[in-house]
Amino acid sequence: MMNFGPPLWYIVLFVVVFLALAALIIFGLAAAITFITGWDIGFWRTALLYLLIVLYVNWTRR
């Protein structure tokens, strides 16, 4: 039997780790920017999340 591509659990693990890191980076950046500028954290979180989605779509459509 020939197995093409990585196993499913490997893909799921990668996606979970990627999302966890992305969330950590987004919340970390949002908190840091809010602390420095004193602006609303919700605005930065939304902006960074939107940016991440745009980048992800650009990578996957390639």
Buried (B, 14 or more C-beta within 10 A) or exposed (E): EEEEEEEEEEEEEEEEEEEEEBEEEBBEBBEEBBEEEEEEEEEBBEBBBEEBEEEEEEEEEE
